[in-house]
Amino acid sequence: MSPEKVGQRVAIASMFVSAILATAKITVGLHANSTAVVSDGLESTGDVLASGLVLLGLILAAKPPDAKHPYGHGRMETLSALAVGIMLIASGSLISFRSLQRVWEVQHAPAFYAMWPLMVSIVAKIGMSFTKWRLSLKIRSSAMRADAMNDMLDVLSGSTALFAVGLALFDPARFGVADHFGGAAVGLIVIFTGVRVVRETALQLIDTMPDPASMQRIRQVGLSVPGAKGIEKCFARKTGLQWHVDLHLEVDPSMSVYESHEIATDVRIKIKEKLKWVADVLVHVEPYLPEEVPSRLHGKS
């Protein structure tokens, strides 16, 4: 099964679980008079939309390249992650604003059973976050990683809400307002996570290079091909779940064009075979002139 298909199934399962948790928390929170539980339920409602955006991004990213999109449609996956981040910022702002509004209203202690959906949600979200995080590392999905962070955010927000409800139940006279402040804290956590997701996806959209270890691995695999003398330049940009690589390959200048082309083709094939996260490699052939190495180091051509 392709990485996109696996990701789609996980996103669908996540939507189903989040919908159940959101319904339970909002229903119980309203009946139990708990702002923190309702806030956490609204955050879980956002999870349904977030998983839906991830699913849409993975479906669109799986479309093959065409004449207008020679690099494929992988950026749709990155854009879906960006949309998740923006949605988190917006929903977190609304949750915090509404929770703080209720601080000055008449206080009523929440019912004890308000804690149950929060505890169930924390356990469920730990499992979902772990599953999505491992999958995101395996298929290199920004959207899936954003959704995993969103689930871990649910664990943190649920724990915050649970603590706030517990304080309000422990001493309603002194800590009754803690339930509302807990709801506001949930919103702030959501905003922080949204900003982080937006930052990471924006870096990908402006073609930020992968980590140095990954770039070094590309060079090592390329130079392992017989006839490859050196790699002068090597760049990479992410398009969805994979990376497109551009490199300048140095070969013996006495070779024919055909021989140089064959080595370049072997380098391209070997990098794609060894590094499954590389979608394609564009190789530019240059003559290997070792006597020019010192001048290159000093910025001379």
ZAMARGU-4260 file (C-alpha; in steps of 0.2 Angstrom, whole numbers, plus 5000, padded with zeros to 4 digits):
<rodrens>
0) 5000/5000/5000 | 5007/5017/4995 | 5011/5030/5009 | 4997/5041/5003 | 4984/5027/5005
5) 4991/5023/5023 | 4990/5041/5028 | 4972/5043/5021 | 4966/5028/5031 | 4974/5035/5047
10) 4966/5052/5044 | 4949/5044/5041 | 4950/5034/5058 | 4956/5050/5067 | 4941/5060/5060
15) 4929/5046/5067 | 4938/5046/5084 | 4939/5065/5086 | 4920/5067/5081 | 4915/5055/5095
20) 4926/5063/5108 | 4921/5081/5103 | 4902/5076/5104 | 4905/5068/5121 | 4915/5082/5129
25) 4903/5096/5123 | 4888/5086/5128 | 4895/5082/5145 | 4903/5099/5147 | 4886/5108/5144
30) 4877/5097/5156 | 4891/5097/5169 | 4892/5117/5168 | 4911/5116/5164 | 4919/5129/5152
35) 4935/5119/5152 | 4927/5103/5146 | 4917/5112/5133 | 4932/5122/5127 | 4942/5105/5125
40) 4927/5098/5116 | 4927/5113/5103 | 4946/5110/5101 | 4942/5092/5097 | 4929/5098/5084
45) 4943/5107/5076 | 4953/5090/5075 | 4939/5083/5064 | 4942/5098/5052 | 4960/5096/5054
50) 4960/5078/5049 | 4949/5082/5035 | 4961/5094/5028 | 4975/5081/5030 | 4965/5068/5021
55) 4961/5081/5007 | 4979/5086/5005 | 4985/5067/5005 | 4972/5063/4991 | 4977/5078/4980
60) 4996/5075/4983 | 4994/5057/4977 | 4989/5063/4959 | 5003/5060/4947 | 5013/5073/4938
65) 5005/5081/4922 | 5009/5094/4909 | 5005/5109/4920 | 5013/5101/4936 | 5029/5092/4931
70) 5034/5090/4949 | 5018/5082/4954 | 5005/5089/4966 | 5014/5086/4983 | 5013/5104/4988
75) 4995/5101/4991 | 5000/5091/5006 | 5011/5105/5013 | 4996/5118/5010 | 4984/5107/5020
80) 4997/5107/5034 | 4997/5126/5033 | 4978/5126/5033 | 4978/5116/5049 | 4990/5128/5057
85) 4979/5143/5053 | 4964/5135/5059 | 4972/5131/5075 | 4977/5149/5078 | 4959/5155/5074
90) 4950/5142/5085 | 4962/5144/5099 | 4959/5163/5099 | 4940/5160/5100 | 4941/5148/5114
95) 4952/5159/5124 | 4941/5174/5121 | 4925/5165/5126 | 4932/5157/5141 | 4939/5174/5148
100) 4922/5182/5145 | 4914/5169/5157 | 4927/5173/5171 | 4916/5188/5176 | 4899/5178/5175
105) 4891/5170/5190 | 4901/5155/5195 | 4894/5137/5197 | 4905/5123/5201 | 4905/5109/5188
110) 4899/5092/5191 | 4911/5078/5195 | 4907/5068/5179 | 4914/5082/5169 | 4931/5073/5172
115) 4927/5057/5163 | 4927/5062/5145 | 4943/5072/5148 | 4952/5056/5154 | 4945/5045/5140
120) 4951/5058/5128 | 4969/5059/5135 | 4971/5041/5133 | 4964/5040/5116 | 4974/5055/5110
125) 4991/5048/5116 | 4988/5033/5106 | 4983/5042/5090 | 4997/5055/5092 | 5010/5041/5093
130) 5003/5032/5078 | 5003/5048/5067 | 5020/5053/5073 | 5028/5037/5068 | 5019/5037/5051
135) 5024/5055/5048 | 5042/5051/5050 | 5040/5035/5039 | 5031/5044/5024 | 5039/5061/5028
140) 5022/5070/5028 | 5021/5088/5035 | 5002/5087/5036 | 5002/5070/5046 | 5016/5077/5057
145) 5005/5093/5060 | 4990/5082/5064 | 5001/5072/5076 | 5006/5088/5085 | 4988/5092/5086
150) 4984/5076/5095 | 4998/5079/5107 | 4991/5096/5110 | 4974/5088/5114 | 4983/5078/5128
155) 4990/5094/5135 | 4974/5104/5133 | 4964/5089/5140 | 4976/5088/5155 | 4975/5107/5158
160) 4956/5106/5158 | 4956/5091/5169 | 4967/5100/5182 | 4956/5115/5181 | 4940/5105/5184
165) 4948/5096/5198 | 4953/5113/5206 | 4935/5119/5204 | 4928/5103/5212 | 4941/5103/5226
170) 4936/5120/5233 | 4922/5129/5222 | 4922/5144/5233 | 4940/5148/5231 | 4944/5140/5214
175) 4927/5140/5205 | 4935/5152/5192 | 4949/5140/5188 | 4937/5131/5176 | 4936/5146/5165
180) 4954/5150/5166 | 4957/5132/5161 | 4947/5135/5146 | 4957/5150/5141 | 4973/5140/5144
185) 4967/5127/5132 | 4965/5141/5119 | 4982/5147/5122 | 4990/5130/5119 | 4980/5128/5103
190) 4987/5145/5097 | 5005/5141/5101 | 5004/5124/5092 | 4996/5133/5077 | 5010/5146/5076
195) 5023/5132/5076 | 5014/5122/5062 | 5012/5138/5051 | 5031/5141/5054 | 5036/5124/5049
200) 5026/5123/5033 | 5030/5140/5028 | 5049/5135/5028 | 5045/5121/5016 | 5035/5132/5005
205) 5050/5144/5003 | 5061/5128/4998 | 5071/5127/5014 | 5084/5114/5012 | 5084/5097/5022
210) 5095/5094/5037 | 5114/5093/5033 | 5114/5074/5037 | 5101/5071/5023 | 5111/5082/5011
215) 5127/5072/5015 | 5118/5056/5012 | 5114/5062/4994 | 5132/5066/4991 | 5138/5049/4997
220) 5126/5039/4987 | 5130/5050/4971 | 5149/5048/4973 | 5147/5029/4976 | 5144/5027/4957
225) 5159/5023/4947 | 5165/5038/4937 | 5158/5051/4948 | 5173/5062/4953 | 5164/5075/4964
230) 5149/5084/4967 | 5151/5103/4966 | 5133/5109/4971 | 5119/5100/4978 | 5101/5107/4982
235) 5085/5100/4987 | 5067/5106/4989 | 5052/5097/4996 | 5036/5094/4986 | 5024/5085/4997
240) 5030/5068/5004 | 5047/5068/4994 | 5061/5079/4989 | 5067/5085/4972 | 5086/5086/4970
245) 5097/5096/4959 | 5116/5092/4959 | 5131/5097/4948 | 5141/5081/4945 | 5159/5082/4941
250) 5166/5068/4929 | 5183/5066/4919 | 5183/5080/4906 | 5191/5068/4893 | 5175/5058/4893
255) 5163/5059/4878 | 5146/5067/4880 | 5138/5049/4879 | 5149/5042/4893 | 5146/5057/4904
260) 5127/5055/4901 | 5128/5037/4906 | 5136/5041/4923 | 5124/5055/4927 | 5110/5043/4923
265) 5117/5030/4935 | 5119/5043/4949 | 5101/5048/4947 | 5095/5030/4947 | 5105/5025/4962
270) 5100/5040/4973 | 5082/5036/4969 | 5084/5018/4973 | 5094/5020/4989 | 5084/5036/4996
275) 5066/5032/4995 | 5062/5050/5001 | 5069/5057/4985 | 5056/5059/4971 | 5069/5063/4957
280) 5086/5070/4953 | 5091/5083/4940 | 5110/5080/4936 | 5120/5094/4928 | 5137/5087/4922
285) 5153/5097/4924 | 5172/5093/4921 | 5182/5087/4936 | 5197/5099/4937 | 5205/5096/4953
290) 5218/5110/4951 | 5203/5123/4952 | 5199/5117/4970 | 5210/5130/4979 | 5203/5144/4968
295) 5185/5138/4972 | 5188/5139/4990 | 5193/5157/4989 | 5177/5162/4979 | 5186/5163/4962
300) 5180/5156/4945
</rodrens>
